[in-house]
Amino acid sequence: MSAPIGRRSVLAGALGLAGAALPAGLRAESARLRVVWWGNDDRTRRTLEVLKLYQSRARGAELVGEVSNAEYFPKLATQLVGRSAPDIFQLEPGSFADFVQRGATLPLDDLMPQPIDTAGVSRDLLGLCALDGKVWGIPHGLNSFALMYDTAVFKAAGIAPPDHETSWDDYADRMVELTKAARRDQYWGSCDASGYGFAFQVWLRQRGAELFTADRALGFGRDHAAEWFSYWDRMRRRGGCVPADIAALSPDSTITQMPLIQGKAATSLAFSNQIVGMQSATTAPLALTMYPNGGPGAKPGQFYRPASCWSIYARCKAPDAAAGFIAFFLSDPGAAKVLGVERGVPMAPATRELILPTLRPVERATVDYVNFIADKVGPYPPPPPKGSQQFGRVLKRVADTVAFGTASVTDGAAQLVADASGIL
């Protein structure tokens, strides 16, 4: 990510990617490749199906699929130290630069355009998974941040659901109102996102700040952190979001741990592509909209981002074979139909057109959403510094101390800045 990418250049790049079939004459040369990812049962089912399809097409291919969730990044880091990491692994924007700077990934420039065909891909788009002028990962698809909500609960309560014009203050008031109107035991309007690093990032950007600066330092101060913790503390005290004991059990955007999916909240802050997996995990009818906005004059907080990307281990013994699988995963028509939009809206227009007729309404909603926010998103943020991958865990730990009342908002803000500075 050599430079911040404007909203229009990213979308134009996404729409300019040409589809491709399995690279001609692909040979796996009896390569045995380990492929690892995180995700719910729906993602795992789709991924394993694509692995099986690839093995039926590529002569000599042997793929071993692995999935892990809460332990994904600590496990990957441990494997890298022991030089036993998988050949192909999944990364995302918050972890990408950290692993690249640790020497974990292989630069992919020499593997393009063959086996990885990048014809029609703008440098801006590849820049979503680039650092210091080199490409280190290939994005699966495009997504952004999204607020998910149970449409039935809002309808039954007679309360309008949040939309792209809803401010943070409006959101809090509406969540308090919904908690009361729902009249359900152990049920609240919102999740408690005080420990969600991705939500904090959007909130900061609306105020002209960043998680990390272009020179890879901390981009916010105590006042920012105190305002964030105070917002959720007030909502918690008013009954608008889940209490501390329930929030402590939902550390991030893992679908099965979301209060919305567990039937304890009407809304959840997440990522747009996650609605596919979320809907498969609940009978509640879901819809999505933008995160609350910063009010009049605020800057755009959201941005287009790669939902995740495939990277190749720096010590992979068969990089050409690994690149061949990545090319197949991203471009093969059969693979595209299996994957749908669960990992984000496909980059290639040909692929998008191919799968549109096969999409369910909830899947089409992700495509509509990505198109809808085209003029509402800001530039891609600077690449995060080495050590930044730990920020989510640091924020969650401090947010929990504030939620449980073992630290004041002011003390929590000071602790967050100190601990976040310490990991860099």
N, C-alpha and C positions, 0 to 999 in steps of 0.2 A: 504494500500500500504506500507507494511512493509519495502520494499527495492526496489530500481530501478529495473525494469525488462528489460532484454535484448531482442533484437528484435526477436531472434530465439526462446526463451522460450515462448514468448507471442504467436507467430504464432503456435508453437507446441501445446500449451495449447488449442488454438482455434480449431485446427484440431482434438484434442482428446476428445472433448465433445460429449457424447452420447445423442442421441435423446430419448425422452420419450413421452408417451401419457398422457392423463389426469390421475392424480393419482388415483389409484384404490380406489373405495368406497368413492370418494370425497363427502363431505357433506358441504354445505354452512351454514347449521343451521340457515336459515332465516336471514343471515347476510346482512345488508345494507351497502355497501361499496362505498365511494366516491373515484373516480379515476381521477387524473388531470394530464395534459400534456401540452406541447406547440407544435406548428407546424402549417403548412399550411393546406389548405382544403383537400389535398390528404392524409396527415397523419391522420387527424381527421376522414375522411371517413373510412380508414382502421381500425383505433382503435375502432371506434364505431361498426364496423362489427364484430370485435373480441369479444367485450363486449357482443354483442347480441348472438354470437355463444356460449360463455361461459355460459350465462344464460340458454341456451337451453340444456346444458349438466349437469350443476351442480344444484342439487335439492335445492330449496330455495334461490338461489342467487338473489340478487337485486343490480345491479351496476348502479351508477349514474356517468356519464362521464362529465368532465368539461375541457375546453380548454381555455388557455389564452396565450398571446405572450409577447408584450413589458412589460406588468405589471406582468408577471408570478412570478418572484422572489420577488419583493416587496410585492405582494399580499400574497405569501406563507409565507414570514417572518412575516407579520402582523397577519395572521391566527395562526401561531405558538405562537406568543405572547398572543393571545386571546384564545389559547388552542382549536381552532376550525379548525385545519388543516385537509385536506383530509386524508383518510386512506392509500392511495397508491399514491405516487407522483413521477414524473420524475425528475431526477437530471442528471448532466453531470460533466466531470472532473473538470471544473473550479469552480463549486459550491459545489461539493460533500463533500469535507473535511470540508468546512465551516459549512454546515448544520449538519454534524456528530458531530463536536466539540461543536455545540450549543445544543446538546442533542435532536435534532429533530427526529432522526431516530432510529429504533429498530435494534439491532444486530440480524442477521439472522442465525447464526451458529446453534442454537437449532431447527431451522426449516428445516435443511438439515440433512439427505437426504430426509426426508419426512416432509411436502408435496413437498418441492423443491428438486428434485432428482439431485444431483451433481455427480453421478457416472461418472467417466471418465474425470472430470474437474480437471485440474492441479491447485495446490495452486497458481501458478504464474498467472493464468487467473483470479481466484477469487480475487487475490491481486489487480487487476485493480479497484476493488470496496471495498477494505479493508483499514482499518486504525487501527494502534496500535494492530495488531494481530487478529482483528475481521472483519467479513464480514458485511457490512452495506447496500449493494445494489447488485442487480443481473443485469449484463450488457445485453442489448438487442442484441448488435452485435458489430462487429469490424469495425472501420473506421480509417481514417487519414485525414490530411489536403490535400486540392486539389485546384489547380487553374483551374477554369472553363473558357471556351472560346467559342465564336461563330465561328464555323468552316467556315461558309459561308462568313463572313466578311473578314477573313484572305485570303480565296481563291480568293475572288473578288479583293482584294487589291494586290494580288501577293506577299504577305509577309508570310514567314514561321511562324506558331504559336509557342509559347514557348514550350519547352519540359524539360525533367529532367536534361538536361545539360545546361540549360539557367541560367546565373548568374543574380544577381540583376541589375548590370549595363547594361547587354545585354537586360534585360527585359525593363528597362526604355527607352533605345534607340529605341527598337522595338515599344513600345507604342507611343512614339512621332511620329515615322514614320507612324504608323497605323492611328493615329488621322488625319494626313494630307492626307493620301491616301484614307481614307474612304469617304471624302468629304460629310459629313453629318452635318446638322445643329444641334448644341447641342449634339454632339457625340464625345466621347473620347476613347482612347485605353484601359485605365484601370480605375478601381475604385480607390478611395483614401483610402488606408488601414491604414493610420497613426493612426486612432482611433480604430483599431481592435486589441484587446488584444491577440487573438489567433495567429494572424500573427506576432505580436511583439515577442511572445514567440518563434516561430520558428526561427526568425531572431536572437534573442539573443543566442539560443542554437548553432547556426552555428558559433558563436563567443566565445563559451565556457562559456557562462553565462546562467542564468536561471531567470525566473520571481521571483521565491522564492527559497531559499536555503533549504537544508535538515533539518536545525534547525529552519525552518519556519520564516526566515527573508527575507527582500528584497534582490534579487539576482543580481541587476544591479545598475549602478550609473548614474551620470549626463552625462558622456561622451557617454554611450550607448544610452541614450534617445536623446541626441543632434544629434547623427549620424542618428538615426531613423527619427526624425523630419526633418532633413536636406535632407535626401534622398527624402522624399515625397514633401518637399517644392520645391526642384529643379525640380522634375517631373511635379509638378503643374505649375510652372512658364514656363516650356517648352511646356506645353499643352499636356502632355502625360497621365494625369489622370483628372478625373472630378474636377471642381472647388469647392471652399468651400461651396457655397450655395447648391449645389447638394449633396456633401458629408455629410453635416449636416443632411440631410434627410435619410441617410442610416447608422444608429448608430451601427449596428452589422451585423450578418450573416442572419438576417431575410429575407427569400426568396423574399417576395413581395417588399421589400425595396431595393434590390440590383440594382445598376445602370444597370447591365447586363440584368436583367429581365425587367427593365423599359425602355429598348431600348436606354440607354444613354452611354453604355460602351461595349467594346468587350470582356472584361475579368473581373473576380471577384475572390477574394480569399475566400475560403469557406472550407467545409468539404466534403469528398468524397461521403458520402451517400446522400448529398443534391442534387446531380445532378438529382435524381429521381423526387423530388418535383419541382426543377427548370425547368426541361424539360416539366413537366405538366403545367407550368405557362407561357411558351413562345413557339412560333412557330420556333424560331431560333434553328438550329441544334447545340447541345452542345457536347463538348468533355471535358476531364479532363486530367491534368498532375500534376506533383509535383510543389510545390512552387519554386520560383527561389532559386538557391543555393548560398552558400557563397564564391564560387570560389575555386581555387586550395588550398588544405590543410585544408579547412574548415571542421568542424565537422558536422555530420548529424543533421539537425534541426528538421526533422519530426520524429514522433513516432507513433506506434499503440496506439489506445485509444478506450475505450468503447464509442460508439456513444452517448449513454445515458444509464441510468439504472433505474430500479424500486426500490424504497425504501418504507419502511412501517413506518408510523407515530409512534413515540415512545409511544403515548397514544392510539393507535388503540385498540378498544374493541374486535376485532375479528381477531387477528394476524394469526391464522391458516387458516381462510377463505381468508385473504388477500394473504397469501403465496400460497394458492391453485390457486388463479387467476394468480399470477406471474408465477407459474410453467406451467400453461396452455398457457399463452401468449408466453412463450419461447419455448415450446416443442411440443404442439399439431400440428399434420400435417395440419389440417384444418386452424388453425390460421396462420401457417407458409405460406401457399399459399396466404392468404389474405395480410399478412404483406410484403412479398417479401423481398427486401433489402432496403426499404425506411429508416429503422432505423439502417442500417449497415449490413454487411455481416454476416449471421447467424453463431453462434459459432459451432453448431453441424454439423458434416459431413453428417449425415443422413438427416438432415433438408436441408442442402445446396444441396445435390444431389436431394432431393425431389422437390425443387423449381426451379432448373436450367432450366428444360424444359419449365417452364411457364414464364420465364423472357423475357422482351423485350430487344433489343440491348442496350439501355441506362442503363438498370438495370444490364445486364451482365457486362457492362463496370466497374461497381463498384467492382465486384468480381475480374475481371482481374487486376484492379488497385491495390487492396489490395495484390494480389499475386505478382505483378510486383515490388512493393517497398520493398519486404521482406529483401533484402540485402542492402537497402538504408536508413533504419530508425535506430534511436538511441534508447537508453534505456528510459523507462518511467520516467518522472520527479518526483522529491520529492513531497509528498503531500503538498498542499498549506496551509498556516496558517489561523486561524480564522480571518474573516474580509476580506479575499482576494477576496470573491465573488463580492465585490464592485469595484475591480480594473478596470474592463472593462468600467464602467461608468466614473471613474476618468480619465482614458486614453482618452476616447472620448471627455470629456469636455476640457481637456488641448489641445488635438490635434486640436480641432475646433478653439481655441484662436490663435494658430499658423497659421492655414489655413486662417483665416480671417485677419491676420496681426495685431491683437490686442496684441500679445505677440511675441517676437523674438524667434528664435529657442533656444537660450541659456536660456532665461527666462522660456520658456516652459519646457525645460529639468529640470531645477531646481525646477519648480513648480510640475512636475510629481513626482519626487523623494520625495519631501516634502509631497505631498498629499497621495502618495502610502504608505509612511511610517506611515502616520497618521491613515490610516484605519486598520492597523494591531494591 
